[in-house]
Amino acid sequence: MHGAGPVAGPGSRAVDKDLFRLLSLQAADRYWELAVPAADVALVRVALRG
């Protein structure tokens, strides 16, 4: 996981930037960015680390 930051980029206008954070992660040769509710960032990090 690379970290959580403000939601930005294509499609970000559809997301409430005050309520969501952009979680960036990479596994092998794939890279993902997920818009996650700010209150759930820690929970999602734990779940993805498995």
HELIX and SHEET records of a PDB file:
HELIX    1   1 SER A   12  ALA A   14  5                                   3    
HELIX    2   2 ALA A   38  ASP A   40  5                                   3    
HELIX    3   3 VAL A   41  ARG A   49  1                                   9    
SHEET    1   A 3 GLY A   3  GLY A   5  0                                        
SHEET    2   A 3 PHE A  20  ALA A  27 -1                                        
SHEET    3   A 3 ARG A  30  PRO A  37 -1                                        
END                                                                             
